[in-house]
């Protein structure tokens, strides 16, 4: 299993919106960055991810799972853009803020810190375990 982080502006698509989609999940559409798209193309069904609220909140608020591998993004006719579908798994018991992430020396190389503008980033096994512990998630 691989791990990822999905960033979203809560005013556009927030954790509650994701949860409301239930088991069917929702496509992670609208990504127009090649690196983020390539990250999604590498995803497999069952991979897990953090759901991150960007902009004002800047915090990990939930855990999601990839429920459909890369397919054409239905929000565009441009065949270059693909996306995956994700479904909510669980809320993060205690949201982990960007400030806490940046203050943790073991996360200095975390893609969220190094590539702050990228909307879909990989998460290493060690980063996953550490961030889950910081947020009190056991799963």
PyMOL CGO cylinders between C-alpha atoms (Angstrom):
from pymol import cmd
from pymol.cgo import CYLINDER

trace = [
    CYLINDER, 0.00, 0.00, 0.00, 1.18, 3.50, -0.81, 0.3, 1, 1, 1, 1, 1, 1,
    CYLINDER, 1.18, 3.50, -0.81, 0.21, 6.69, 1.00, 0.3, 1, 1, 1, 1, 1, 1,
    CYLINDER, 0.21, 6.69, 1.00, -0.71, 10.14, -0.30, 0.3, 1, 1, 1, 1, 1, 1,
    CYLINDER, -0.71, 10.14, -0.30, -1.96, 13.55, 0.73, 0.3, 1, 1, 1, 1, 1, 1,
    CYLINDER, -1.96, 13.55, 0.73, -4.84, 15.27, -1.07, 0.3, 1, 1, 1, 1, 1, 1,
    CYLINDER, -4.84, 15.27, -1.07, -5.18, 19.04, -0.60, 0.3, 1, 1, 1, 1, 1, 1,
    CYLINDER, -5.18, 19.04, -0.60, -8.48, 20.83, -0.96, 0.3, 1, 1, 1, 1, 1, 1,
    CYLINDER, -8.48, 20.83, -0.96, -9.85, 24.25, -0.21, 0.3, 1, 1, 1, 1, 1, 1,
    CYLINDER, -9.85, 24.25, -0.21, -12.60, 23.54, 2.36, 0.3, 1, 1, 1, 1, 1, 1,
    CYLINDER, -12.60, 23.54, 2.36, -14.85, 26.21, 0.85, 0.3, 1, 1, 1, 1, 1, 1,
    CYLINDER, -14.85, 26.21, 0.85, -14.72, 24.40, -2.50, 0.3, 1, 1, 1, 1, 1, 1,
    CYLINDER, -14.72, 24.40, -2.50, -14.62, 20.75, -1.39, 0.3, 1, 1, 1, 1, 1, 1,
    CYLINDER, -14.62, 20.75, -1.39, -14.26, 19.97, 2.28, 0.3, 1, 1, 1, 1, 1, 1,
    CYLINDER, -14.26, 19.97, 2.28, -14.12, 16.91, 4.48, 0.3, 1, 1, 1, 1, 1, 1,
    CYLINDER, -14.12, 16.91, 4.48, -17.89, 16.98, 5.06, 0.3, 1, 1, 1, 1, 1, 1,
    CYLINDER, -17.89, 16.98, 5.06, -18.45, 16.96, 1.28, 0.3, 1, 1, 1, 1, 1, 1,
    CYLINDER, -18.45, 16.96, 1.28, -16.16, 13.94, 0.96, 0.3, 1, 1, 1, 1, 1, 1,
    CYLINDER, -16.16, 13.94, 0.96, -17.90, 12.09, 3.79, 0.3, 1, 1, 1, 1, 1, 1,
    CYLINDER, -17.90, 12.09, 3.79, -21.30, 12.78, 2.20, 0.3, 1, 1, 1, 1, 1, 1,
    CYLINDER, -21.30, 12.78, 2.20, -20.25, 10.81, -0.92, 0.3, 1, 1, 1, 1, 1, 1,
    CYLINDER, -20.25, 10.81, -0.92, -20.15, 7.61, 1.14, 0.3, 1, 1, 1, 1, 1, 1,
    CYLINDER, -20.15, 7.61, 1.14, -18.73, 4.34, -0.17, 0.3, 1, 1, 1, 1, 1, 1,
    CYLINDER, -18.73, 4.34, -0.17, -18.99, 5.48, -3.80, 0.3, 1, 1, 1, 1, 1, 1,
    CYLINDER, -18.99, 5.48, -3.80, -16.50, 8.25, -3.20, 0.3, 1, 1, 1, 1, 1, 1,
    CYLINDER, -16.50, 8.25, -3.20, -15.83, 11.07, -5.62, 0.3, 1, 1, 1, 1, 1, 1,
    CYLINDER, -15.83, 11.07, -5.62, -13.32, 11.77, -8.35, 0.3, 1, 1, 1, 1, 1, 1,
    CYLINDER, -13.32, 11.77, -8.35, -10.44, 14.02, -7.32, 0.3, 1, 1, 1, 1, 1, 1,
    CYLINDER, -10.44, 14.02, -7.32, -10.92, 16.25, -10.34, 0.3, 1, 1, 1, 1, 1, 1,
    CYLINDER, -10.92, 16.25, -10.34, -9.67, 19.62, -11.45, 0.3, 1, 1, 1, 1, 1, 1,
    CYLINDER, -9.67, 19.62, -11.45, -5.97, 18.87, -10.97, 0.3, 1, 1, 1, 1, 1, 1,
    CYLINDER, -5.97, 18.87, -10.97, -4.00, 20.67, -13.67, 0.3, 1, 1, 1, 1, 1, 1,
    CYLINDER, -4.00, 20.67, -13.67, -0.44, 20.00, -12.60, 0.3, 1, 1, 1, 1, 1, 1,
    CYLINDER, -0.44, 20.00, -12.60, 1.56, 17.24, -14.31, 0.3, 1, 1, 1, 1, 1, 1,
    CYLINDER, 1.56, 17.24, -14.31, 3.38, 16.12, -11.16, 0.3, 1, 1, 1, 1, 1, 1,
    CYLINDER, 3.38, 16.12, -11.16, 0.14, 15.86, -9.17, 0.3, 1, 1, 1, 1, 1, 1,
    CYLINDER, 0.14, 15.86, -9.17, -1.51, 14.04, -12.09, 0.3, 1, 1, 1, 1, 1, 1,
    CYLINDER, -1.51, 14.04, -12.09, 1.41, 11.62, -12.30, 0.3, 1, 1, 1, 1, 1, 1,
    CYLINDER, 1.41, 11.62, -12.30, 1.09, 10.96, -8.57, 0.3, 1, 1, 1, 1, 1, 1,
    CYLINDER, 1.09, 10.96, -8.57, -2.54, 9.98, -9.14, 0.3, 1, 1, 1, 1, 1, 1,
    CYLINDER, -2.54, 9.98, -9.14, -1.58, 7.76, -12.09, 0.3, 1, 1, 1, 1, 1, 1,
    CYLINDER, -1.58, 7.76, -12.09, 0.68, 5.82, -9.69, 0.3, 1, 1, 1, 1, 1, 1,
    CYLINDER, 0.68, 5.82, -9.69, -2.14, 5.15, -7.21, 0.3, 1, 1, 1, 1, 1, 1,
    CYLINDER, -2.14, 5.15, -7.21, -3.76, 1.77, -6.71, 0.3, 1, 1, 1, 1, 1, 1,
    CYLINDER, -3.76, 1.77, -6.71, -7.13, 0.83, -5.26, 0.3, 1, 1, 1, 1, 1, 1,
    CYLINDER, -7.13, 0.83, -5.26, -6.77, 0.56, -1.49, 0.3, 1, 1, 1, 1, 1, 1,
    CYLINDER, -6.77, 0.56, -1.49, -3.99, 3.15, -1.18, 0.3, 1, 1, 1, 1, 1, 1,
    CYLINDER, -3.99, 3.15, -1.18, -4.66, 5.48, 1.73, 0.3, 1, 1, 1, 1, 1, 1,
    CYLINDER, -4.66, 5.48, 1.73, -4.30, 9.22, 1.97, 0.3, 1, 1, 1, 1, 1, 1,
    CYLINDER, -4.30, 9.22, 1.97, -4.64, 12.22, 4.21, 0.3, 1, 1, 1, 1, 1, 1,
    CYLINDER, -4.64, 12.22, 4.21, -7.40, 14.72, 3.42, 0.3, 1, 1, 1, 1, 1, 1,
    CYLINDER, -7.40, 14.72, 3.42, -5.88, 18.16, 3.96, 0.3, 1, 1, 1, 1, 1, 1,
    CYLINDER, -5.88, 18.16, 3.96, -7.78, 21.43, 4.25, 0.3, 1, 1, 1, 1, 1, 1,
    CYLINDER, -7.78, 21.43, 4.25, -5.66, 24.17, 2.69, 0.3, 1, 1, 1, 1, 1, 1,
    CYLINDER, -5.66, 24.17, 2.69, -5.98, 27.98, 2.65, 0.3, 1, 1, 1, 1, 1, 1,
    CYLINDER, -5.98, 27.98, 2.65, -7.00, 29.23, 6.12, 0.3, 1, 1, 1, 1, 1, 1,
    CYLINDER, -7.00, 29.23, 6.12, -7.16, 25.92, 8.02, 0.3, 1, 1, 1, 1, 1, 1,
    CYLINDER, -7.16, 25.92, 8.02, -3.94, 24.23, 6.80, 0.3, 1, 1, 1, 1, 1, 1,
    CYLINDER, -3.94, 24.23, 6.80, -4.48, 20.93, 8.58, 0.3, 1, 1, 1, 1, 1, 1,
    CYLINDER, -4.48, 20.93, 8.58, -4.99, 17.20, 8.02, 0.3, 1, 1, 1, 1, 1, 1,
    CYLINDER, -4.99, 17.20, 8.02, -8.63, 16.50, 8.85, 0.3, 1, 1, 1, 1, 1, 1,
    CYLINDER, -8.63, 16.50, 8.85, -9.29, 12.97, 7.62, 0.3, 1, 1, 1, 1, 1, 1,
    CYLINDER, -9.29, 12.97, 7.62, -8.21, 9.68, 6.11, 0.3, 1, 1, 1, 1, 1, 1,
    CYLINDER, -8.21, 9.68, 6.11, -9.30, 8.64, 2.61, 0.3, 1, 1, 1, 1, 1, 1,
    CYLINDER, -9.30, 8.64, 2.61, -8.88, 5.58, 0.42, 0.3, 1, 1, 1, 1, 1, 1,
    CYLINDER, -8.88, 5.58, 0.42, -8.43, 5.31, -3.34, 0.3, 1, 1, 1, 1, 1, 1,
    CYLINDER, -8.43, 5.31, -3.34, -11.51, 3.51, -4.67, 0.3, 1, 1, 1, 1, 1, 1,
    CYLINDER, -11.51, 3.51, -4.67, -10.90, 3.90, -8.44, 0.3, 1, 1, 1, 1, 1, 1,
    CYLINDER, -10.90, 3.90, -8.44, -7.59, 4.12, -10.26, 0.3, 1, 1, 1, 1, 1, 1,
    CYLINDER, -7.59, 4.12, -10.26, -6.68, 6.88, -12.70, 0.3, 1, 1, 1, 1, 1, 1,
    CYLINDER, -6.68, 6.88, -12.70, -9.28, 7.61, -15.37, 0.3, 1, 1, 1, 1, 1, 1,
    CYLINDER, -9.28, 7.61, -15.37, -10.14, 10.64, -17.54, 0.3, 1, 1, 1, 1, 1, 1,
    CYLINDER, -10.14, 10.64, -17.54, -11.12, 13.71, -15.53, 0.3, 1, 1, 1, 1, 1, 1,
    CYLINDER, -11.12, 13.71, -15.53, -14.75, 14.36, -16.48, 0.3, 1, 1, 1, 1, 1, 1,
    CYLINDER, -14.75, 14.36, -16.48, -14.41, 18.10, -15.83, 0.3, 1, 1, 1, 1, 1, 1,
    CYLINDER, -14.41, 18.10, -15.83, -12.39, 18.58, -19.03, 0.3, 1, 1, 1, 1, 1, 1,
    CYLINDER, -12.39, 18.58, -19.03, -12.26, 17.34, -22.60, 0.3, 1, 1, 1, 1, 1, 1,
    CYLINDER, -12.26, 17.34, -22.60, -8.45, 17.48, -22.53, 0.3, 1, 1, 1, 1, 1, 1,
    CYLINDER, -8.45, 17.48, -22.53, -7.19, 13.86, -22.50, 0.3, 1, 1, 1, 1, 1, 1,
    CYLINDER, -7.19, 13.86, -22.50, -3.99, 14.84, -20.66, 0.3, 1, 1, 1, 1, 1, 1,
    CYLINDER, -3.99, 14.84, -20.66, -5.84, 15.14, -17.35, 0.3, 1, 1, 1, 1, 1, 1,
    CYLINDER, -5.84, 15.14, -17.35, -6.70, 12.10, -15.29, 0.3, 1, 1, 1, 1, 1, 1,
    CYLINDER, -6.70, 12.10, -15.29, -7.83, 11.62, -11.72, 0.3, 1, 1, 1, 1, 1, 1,
    CYLINDER, -7.83, 11.62, -11.72, -8.62, 8.92, -9.17, 0.3, 1, 1, 1, 1, 1, 1,
    CYLINDER, -8.62, 8.92, -9.17, -11.72, 8.46, -7.03, 0.3, 1, 1, 1, 1, 1, 1,
    CYLINDER, -11.72, 8.46, -7.03, -11.38, 8.58, -3.25, 0.3, 1, 1, 1, 1, 1, 1,
    CYLINDER, -11.38, 8.58, -3.25, -13.74, 7.79, -0.38, 0.3, 1, 1, 1, 1, 1, 1,
    CYLINDER, -13.74, 7.79, -0.38, -13.67, 8.93, 3.23, 0.3, 1, 1, 1, 1, 1, 1,
    CYLINDER, -13.67, 8.93, 3.23, -12.45, 6.35, 5.75, 0.3, 1, 1, 1, 1, 1, 1,
    CYLINDER, -12.45, 6.35, 5.75, -12.33, 8.24, 9.05, 0.3, 1, 1, 1, 1, 1, 1,
    CYLINDER, -12.33, 8.24, 9.05, -11.91, 11.72, 10.46, 0.3, 1, 1, 1, 1, 1, 1,
    CYLINDER, -11.91, 11.72, 10.46, -8.54, 12.53, 11.99, 0.3, 1, 1, 1, 1, 1, 1,
    CYLINDER, -8.54, 12.53, 11.99, -9.24, 12.33, 15.74, 0.3, 1, 1, 1, 1, 1, 1,
    CYLINDER, -9.24, 12.33, 15.74, -7.14, 15.44, 16.28, 0.3, 1, 1, 1, 1, 1, 1,
    CYLINDER, -7.14, 15.44, 16.28, -6.40, 17.47, 13.15, 0.3, 1, 1, 1, 1, 1, 1,
    CYLINDER, -6.40, 17.47, 13.15, -2.68, 17.94, 12.50, 0.3, 1, 1, 1, 1, 1, 1,
    CYLINDER, -2.68, 17.94, 12.50, -1.79, 21.49, 11.53, 0.3, 1, 1, 1, 1, 1, 1,
    CYLINDER, -1.79, 21.49, 11.53, 0.83, 22.62, 9.05, 0.3, 1, 1, 1, 1, 1, 1,
    CYLINDER, 0.83, 22.62, 9.05, 2.58, 24.47, 11.88, 0.3, 1, 1, 1, 1, 1, 1,
    CYLINDER, 2.58, 24.47, 11.88, 2.89, 21.19, 13.83, 0.3, 1, 1, 1, 1, 1, 1,
    CYLINDER, 2.89, 21.19, 13.83, 4.16, 19.41, 10.73, 0.3, 1, 1, 1, 1, 1, 1,
    CYLINDER, 4.16, 19.41, 10.73, 6.80, 22.09, 10.10, 0.3, 1, 1, 1, 1, 1, 1,
    CYLINDER, 6.80, 22.09, 10.10, 7.85, 21.99, 13.77, 0.3, 1, 1, 1, 1, 1, 1,
    CYLINDER, 7.85, 21.99, 13.77, 8.54, 18.23, 13.62, 0.3, 1, 1, 1, 1, 1, 1,
    CYLINDER, 8.54, 18.23, 13.62, 12.17, 17.69, 12.51, 0.3, 1, 1, 1, 1, 1, 1,
    CYLINDER, 12.17, 17.69, 12.51, 11.42, 14.19, 11.21, 0.3, 1, 1, 1, 1, 1, 1,
    CYLINDER, 11.42, 14.19, 11.21, 9.05, 15.78, 8.64, 0.3, 1, 1, 1, 1, 1, 1,
    CYLINDER, 9.05, 15.78, 8.64, 11.50, 18.31, 7.20, 0.3, 1, 1, 1, 1, 1, 1,
    CYLINDER, 11.50, 18.31, 7.20, 11.63, 16.38, 3.90, 0.3, 1, 1, 1, 1, 1, 1,
    CYLINDER, 11.63, 16.38, 3.90, 7.86, 15.79, 3.71, 0.3, 1, 1, 1, 1, 1, 1,
    CYLINDER, 7.86, 15.79, 3.71, 6.55, 16.78, 0.27, 0.3, 1, 1, 1, 1, 1, 1,
    CYLINDER, 6.55, 16.78, 0.27, 3.85, 18.98, 1.82, 0.3, 1, 1, 1, 1, 1, 1,
    CYLINDER, 3.85, 18.98, 1.82, 6.62, 21.11, 3.30, 0.3, 1, 1, 1, 1, 1, 1,
    CYLINDER, 6.62, 21.11, 3.30, 9.01, 20.98, 0.32, 0.3, 1, 1, 1, 1, 1, 1,
    CYLINDER, 9.01, 20.98, 0.32, 6.39, 21.39, -2.44, 0.3, 1, 1, 1, 1, 1, 1,
    CYLINDER, 6.39, 21.39, -2.44, 3.74, 23.43, -0.69, 0.3, 1, 1, 1, 1, 1, 1,
    CYLINDER, 3.74, 23.43, -0.69, 1.79, 24.32, -3.83, 0.3, 1, 1, 1, 1, 1, 1,
    CYLINDER, 1.79, 24.32, -3.83, 1.38, 20.75, -5.08, 0.3, 1, 1, 1, 1, 1, 1,
    CYLINDER, 1.38, 20.75, -5.08, -2.17, 19.44, -4.50, 0.3, 1, 1, 1, 1, 1, 1,
    CYLINDER, -2.17, 19.44, -4.50, -1.44, 15.69, -4.47, 0.3, 1, 1, 1, 1, 1, 1,
    CYLINDER, -1.44, 15.69, -4.47, 1.79, 14.49, -2.85, 0.3, 1, 1, 1, 1, 1, 1,
    CYLINDER, 1.79, 14.49, -2.85, 3.29, 11.16, -1.80, 0.3, 1, 1, 1, 1, 1, 1,
    CYLINDER, 3.29, 11.16, -1.80, 3.67, 10.27, 1.88, 0.3, 1, 1, 1, 1, 1, 1,
    CYLINDER, 3.67, 10.27, 1.88, 6.36, 7.81, 2.97, 0.3, 1, 1, 1, 1, 1, 1,
    CYLINDER, 6.36, 7.81, 2.97, 5.57, 4.92, 5.32, 0.3, 1, 1, 1, 1, 1, 1,
    CYLINDER, 5.57, 4.92, 5.32, 7.49, 6.67, 8.12, 0.3, 1, 1, 1, 1, 1, 1,
    CYLINDER, 7.49, 6.67, 8.12, 5.70, 9.99, 7.51, 0.3, 1, 1, 1, 1, 1, 1,
    CYLINDER, 5.70, 9.99, 7.51, 2.35, 8.19, 7.48, 0.3, 1, 1, 1, 1, 1, 1,
    CYLINDER, 2.35, 8.19, 7.48, 3.01, 6.48, 10.83, 0.3, 1, 1, 1, 1, 1, 1,
    CYLINDER, 3.01, 6.48, 10.83, 4.27, 9.70, 12.42, 0.3, 1, 1, 1, 1, 1, 1,
    CYLINDER, 4.27, 9.70, 12.42, 1.38, 11.86, 11.18, 0.3, 1, 1, 1, 1, 1, 1,
    CYLINDER, 1.38, 11.86, 11.18, -1.20, 9.26, 12.23, 0.3, 1, 1, 1, 1, 1, 1,
    CYLINDER, -1.20, 9.26, 12.23, 0.38, 9.20, 15.70, 0.3, 1, 1, 1, 1, 1, 1,
    CYLINDER, 0.38, 9.20, 15.70, 0.36, 13.01, 15.87, 0.3, 1, 1, 1, 1, 1, 1,
    CYLINDER, 0.36, 13.01, 15.87, -3.35, 12.99, 15.02, 0.3, 1, 1, 1, 1, 1, 1,
    CYLINDER, -3.35, 12.99, 15.02, -4.28, 10.05, 17.24, 0.3, 1, 1, 1, 1, 1, 1,
    CYLINDER, -4.28, 10.05, 17.24, -5.40, 7.89, 14.31, 0.3, 1, 1, 1, 1, 1, 1,
    CYLINDER, -5.40, 7.89, 14.31, -5.09, 4.14, 14.71, 0.3, 1, 1, 1, 1, 1, 1,
    CYLINDER, -5.09, 4.14, 14.71, -6.25, 2.20, 11.69, 0.3, 1, 1, 1, 1, 1, 1,
]
cmd.load_cgo(trace, "trace")
